[in-house]
Amino acid sequence: FLPRLAWFPLRHGSAAVRQAIVHGQNRHPEGLFYGGAGLQEEARLLGEWLHNKLAAATSVFAIDLHTGLGAFGASTPIAEPLPGSDATSLSHRLGLHVQCETSSPATDSVRGSFGSALPRLLPQARIECVPQEIVTAPPLQVLHALREENRRHNRGDDGDHACKQTLLAAPCPADKAWRNTAIRQGCLLAYRVATAHP
């Protein structure tokens, strides 16, 4: 697997590897990043909750937290491409550097993002959304962990195997320094949003 994985970016480019990870696919149910044939229950329930709780809201600012790609522990706030919202104005208002969607490895194009669904769920409100990527592990390490767990699952081996623990640690490392940094960065962004968006 690793030799083939190393060959893929050489043949298709590293951007294609990152895009495959964040984009997902809907053709191969047993493959990695399968998004399903329809809206998943989690997304449906969240949409119903938002519609019920925020039906009267006129302005909504959402933070969409992700573990992402890049340097370990780095935080990248990203401007969701929505009408009336851009990276420059968000950076000024929040006092943080907010990147546009295509300006860094952490911001490859995503289909069906949380932010892009909000205008449909809350058509009466002005929507702003900042996905925040907090980096955990190198992308190839994460991809390898996903592939090993997926391979065992498809073979019917759902026991307590070490690959499950490896996969569990990939998006949320047990490293105390990383966790403290992630909490601090998340709280900082939430505070800046609350201050700039009363």
N, C-alpha and C positions, 0 to 999 in steps of 0.2 A: 504493500500500500504506500509506504513512504516514498520509494523511488518514483512511483507513478504520480504521487502528489507533488513531488519536487519537479517533475517534468511538466505538469499542467501549467504553472505560471510561465515557464520558459516558452511553451507553445502558444498559450493564449494571453499571457500578460497577467501581472499580479492584480490589476484592477478587475479582471474577469473572475479571479478567485474570490476577492472580496465581494463582488456583486452576486456571485452564486450563493454566498453565505447569507447575505442580507435579503436577497430577493425571494428565495424559496422557489418551490415548484409544485405544480398540481397535476403531474402526469404519472408519477410512479409512487404508489402508496407505500411501498416498502423502502423507498429511498430516503435520503436525508432531506430535511427541510420541506417535507410534504405538508402543504397547507390545507388539505382536505378538499372535498368536492363542493362545500358550501360554508356558510358562516358557522363558526364553532360556537358551542354553547356559552363559553366564557365571554366572547365578544357580544353575543346576543343579549346576555343578562346585563352586561355593562351598559350597552346601548339603551336598554329599557330603564335601567336605574338613572342614567343621565337624563333621559327624556322626562322621567317622572319628577326628579329632584330639581332640574334646572329649566323647566318649561317656561318659567317667567323671567329667566335671566336675559339681560340685554348685552352683557359683556362677559366673556369667559376667557381666562388665561389658564392653559393646561401645561403641566410638566410631565413629559413622557420619559420615564427613567429606563435606561438600557445599560447592559454591560456591552462594551463595544470593542472596536479594533483600534490599535495604536500603541502608544507607550504605556507600560504598566502603571496603573494608578492615575493616569491622566484623565481630566474631565473636559468634555467638549460639548458645550451648549450649541444647538443647531437651530437655525430659523426654519421652521416648517413653511414651505412655500404656499402661503394662504393670502387671499386678497387683503391689501392694506397692512401687511406685515412683512418686514424685511430685516436682514441681519444688521444693517447699519443703524436703523432706528432702534432696534432692540438693544444693541450694544450700548447706545447712548443712554437709553432709559434705565437699563439694568446695571450700568457701570461694569459690565463684563464683556469680554470679547465673545460675541456670538457669531458662529460661522454660517455662511450660506450653505445650502444643501450639497453643492458640488465642489467645495473648496478643500476638502481633506479626505484621507482614506477612511475616516470614520463616518463619512456622510454620503456613501453611495446610495443611489436611487432605491427607494423602498416602495413596493406596491401595497396598497391597502393599509397605510399607516393610521395610527390612532388620530393624529391631527387632521388627516385628510377626511376622516369620517365625521368629525365634529360638526362641520357646517350642515351636513345632511341631517344629523341627529338634532341639532339645535339651530334651525334656520332663522329664528328670530334674533339670535345673538351675534355680536361681533366676536369672532374667534381669533385667538392667538395661541400658538402652541410651540413650546421649546422642548424637543427631545434632548435629553442629557445623556451622553455616552460616557460611562466610567469604565476604563479599560481594565480587564482582568488578566488575560493570558495571551501569548502570541497566537494569531489566527490559525496557523497550521497545527498548533498544539490543541486548540479547541476543536478543530475539524477532525483530528485523529481521535480524540476522546468521543466525539459524537459518532464517528464511524464504527468504533469498536463496540459501543453500547448498542447501536442500531443492528450490527451484524449478529450479536448474541440474541437480541430480541427476536429477530426474524428467524433464527434457528430454534426458537422455543426455549432458550435458556434464560429464564427471567429470575434466576436465583441471585443471591447476594454476592455478586462478583465484584472484583476490584475495579473493573472498568466503570461500574455505576458510581462508585465513590469518586473516581477520577472525573467523571462527567459532572457530578454534583459540585465538585470544587471549581470547575472551569468558570462558571459564571459568578460564583460567589466564593472566592478563596478564603480559607480559614486564617490567613495571615492577618494578625491583629492590626498591623500598621495600615494595610490596605483597607480594612473595614472602617477604621477610624477616619481615614482620608475620604472614603466614599461618603460616610455620614456627614463629614464636615462640608464637603463640596455640595452634597444634596441640600443641606440646611442653608448654605450660603445662597444658592440659587433660589430656593423657596423664599428666603427673607428678601432678596432683591426684588422678586416678583411681587410679593405682598406690599413692599414699600412703593414700588412704581405703579402698581395696579390696584389702588384702593377700591 
